[in-house]
């Protein structure tokens, strides 16, 4: 943000207002998604980041539609079953009956239905698209790089920037 402030010659408050206004005018995540199909498959995973200092861990949990690579739902929180259940509730109803795959994190076994969800290892390739997406996220949002000097100072900004990235990513897929 310091670089952007310097380039445009604006204050931090002005830049923050611009970003907040932009994020507030974005379409809802559900409005960026394609229609569900019965044969759709979901990939679920989580990535670690932090706010202010490394001790303040935040986990970005996402659900990806394998067919189109759209991010269907996301939540930022801790690495608990409670956060995983929040993720499940954010998945649009039309996609909840789809087959889904994740790693062996124990929260998935309790939050996702046993009839449609499978926990698999990375060697199966069932979550490869999701893992690749996290590489894209880390390339484009430096606050998700593991060893970085660019980090979020506040939770609300961490959420806003992540939301902006995900919605822009989905809209680019729709073009």
C-alpha positions as CSV (number, residue, x, y, z in Angstrom):
1,X,0.0,0.0,0.0
2,X,2.9,2.4,0.6
3,X,4.0,2.1,-3.0
4,X,0.5,2.8,-4.3
5,X,0.2,5.8,-1.9
6,X,3.5,7.1,-3.2
7,X,2.7,6.6,-6.9
8,X,-0.7,8.3,-6.7
9,X,0.3,10.9,-4.1
10,X,-2.7,10.0,-1.8
11,X,-3.0,9.4,1.9
12,X,-3.4,6.0,3.4
13,X,-6.9,6.9,4.4
14,X,-7.8,7.8,0.8
15,X,-6.3,4.6,-0.5
16,X,-8.2,2.6,2.1
17,X,-11.5,4.3,1.2
18,X,-10.9,3.5,-2.5
19,X,-10.2,-0.2,-1.8
20,X,-13.2,-0.5,0.6
21,X,-15.5,1.2,-2.0
22,X,-14.2,-1.2,-4.8
23,X,-14.8,-4.3,-2.6
24,X,-18.2,-3.1,-1.5
25,X,-19.3,-2.7,-5.2
26,X,-18.1,-6.2,-6.2
27,X,-20.8,-8.7,-7.2
28,X,-21.7,-11.4,-4.7
29,X,-19.6,-14.6,-4.9
30,X,-22.7,-16.6,-5.8
31,X,-23.3,-14.3,-8.8
32,X,-19.9,-15.2,-10.3
33,X,-20.6,-19.0,-10.4
34,X,-21.8,-21.3,-13.2
35,X,-24.8,-23.5,-12.9
36,X,-24.4,-26.8,-11.1
37,X,-24.3,-30.1,-13.0
38,X,-25.0,-33.5,-11.5
39,X,-21.5,-34.8,-12.4
40,X,-19.6,-31.8,-10.8
41,X,-16.8,-32.6,-8.4
42,X,-15.5,-30.2,-5.7
43,X,-12.0,-29.9,-4.3
44,X,-11.6,-28.6,-0.8
45,X,-8.4,-27.4,0.9
46,X,-7.0,-24.8,3.2
47,X,-3.9,-22.5,3.2
48,X,-2.1,-20.8,6.1
49,X,-1.4,-17.1,6.4
50,X,-1.2,-14.6,9.3
51,X,-2.3,-11.2,10.4
52,X,0.2,-8.7,11.9
53,X,2.5,-11.4,13.3
54,X,3.2,-15.1,12.6
55,X,1.6,-16.1,15.9
56,X,-1.8,-14.8,14.6
57,X,-2.5,-17.6,12.2
58,X,-5.4,-17.4,9.7
59,X,-6.5,-20.2,7.5
60,X,-8.1,-19.6,4.1
61,X,-10.5,-22.5,3.4
62,X,-11.8,-22.8,-0.2
63,X,-14.0,-25.0,-2.3
64,X,-13.2,-25.2,-6.0
65,X,-15.5,-26.5,-8.8
66,X,-13.2,-28.8,-10.7
67,X,-15.0,-28.5,-14.1
68,X,-14.5,-24.7,-14.4
69,X,-12.0,-23.9,-11.6
70,X,-14.4,-21.4,-10.0
71,X,-14.0,-20.9,-6.2
72,X,-17.5,-21.7,-4.9
73,X,-17.0,-20.7,-1.3
74,X,-14.3,-19.5,1.1
75,X,-13.9,-18.7,4.7
76,X,-11.0,-17.3,6.7
77,X,-10.6,-18.5,10.3
78,X,-8.7,-20.9,12.5
79,X,-7.9,-24.5,11.6
80,X,-10.8,-26.0,13.5
81,X,-13.9,-28.1,12.8
82,X,-16.0,-25.0,13.5
83,X,-14.5,-23.1,10.6
84,X,-14.8,-26.1,8.4
85,X,-18.6,-26.2,9.2
86,X,-18.8,-22.5,8.3
87,X,-17.2,-23.4,4.9
88,X,-19.8,-26.1,4.4
89,X,-22.7,-23.7,5.1
90,X,-21.3,-21.2,2.5
91,X,-21.3,-23.7,-0.3
92,X,-24.3,-22.9,-2.6
93,X,-27.1,-25.4,-2.1
94,X,-27.0,-26.6,-5.7
95,X,-23.4,-27.9,-5.2
96,X,-23.8,-29.6,-1.8
97,X,-24.8,-33.0,-3.3
98,X,-21.6,-33.1,-5.5
99,X,-18.8,-35.5,-4.9
100,X,-16.0,-33.7,-3.0
101,X,-12.3,-34.5,-2.2
102,X,-10.0,-33.1,0.5
103,X,-6.9,-34.0,2.3
104,X,-7.0,-36.0,5.6
105,X,-7.6,-33.1,7.9
106,X,-10.0,-34.4,10.6
107,X,-12.4,-31.5,10.3
108,X,-13.5,-32.5,6.8
109,X,-14.7,-35.9,8.1
110,X,-17.1,-34.3,10.5
111,X,-18.3,-31.2,8.5
112,X,-18.8,-32.8,5.1
113,X,-21.3,-35.6,4.4
114,X,-19.8,-39.1,4.4
115,X,-22.0,-40.1,1.4
116,X,-20.3,-37.7,-1.0
117,X,-17.0,-36.7,0.6
118,X,-13.7,-38.6,0.3
119,X,-10.4,-37.8,2.1
120,X,-7.5,-38.6,-0.2
121,X,-3.7,-38.1,-0.3
122,X,-2.0,-35.6,-2.6
123,X,-0.6,-38.5,-4.7
124,X,-4.1,-39.3,-6.0
125,X,-4.3,-35.9,-7.8
126,X,-7.9,-35.4,-6.7
127,X,-7.0,-32.0,-5.1
128,X,-4.3,-31.0,-7.6
129,X,-6.3,-28.1,-9.1
130,X,-7.0,-26.7,-5.7
131,X,-3.3,-27.0,-4.8
132,X,-2.4,-25.2,-8.0
133,X,-4.8,-22.5,-7.3
134,X,-3.1,-21.8,-4.0
135,X,0.2,-21.3,-5.9
136,X,-1.6,-18.7,-8.1
137,X,-2.9,-17.0,-4.9
138,X,0.6,-16.9,-3.5
139,X,2.0,-15.4,-6.8
140,X,-0.6,-12.7,-6.9
141,X,-1.2,-11.8,-3.3
142,X,2.1,-11.5,-1.4
143,X,0.3,-11.6,1.9
144,X,-0.1,-15.4,1.4
145,X,3.5,-16.1,0.8
146,X,5.0,-18.0,3.7
147,X,8.1,-15.8,4.2
148,X,7.0,-12.3,3.3
149,X,7.3,-8.7,4.4
150,X,3.9,-8.0,2.9
151,X,1.3,-9.0,5.5
152,X,-2.1,-7.9,6.6
153,X,-2.2,-5.7,9.6
154,X,-5.9,-6.2,10.3
155,X,-8.4,-9.1,9.9
156,X,-10.9,-7.0,7.9
157,X,-8.3,-6.0,5.3
158,X,-7.1,-9.6,5.1
159,X,-10.7,-10.6,4.3
160,X,-11.4,-7.7,1.9
161,X,-8.3,-8.3,-0.2
162,X,-8.9,-12.0,-0.3
163,X,-12.5,-11.5,-1.3
164,X,-11.5,-9.1,-4.0
165,X,-9.0,-11.5,-5.4
166,X,-11.4,-14.5,-5.4
167,X,-14.3,-12.6,-7.1
168,X,-11.9,-11.1,-9.7
169,X,-10.5,-14.6,-10.3
170,X,-14.0,-16.0,-10.8
171,X,-15.1,-13.2,-13.1
172,X,-11.9,-13.7,-15.3
173,X,-12.9,-17.4,-15.7
174,X,-16.4,-16.4,-16.9
175,X,-15.0,-14.2,-19.7
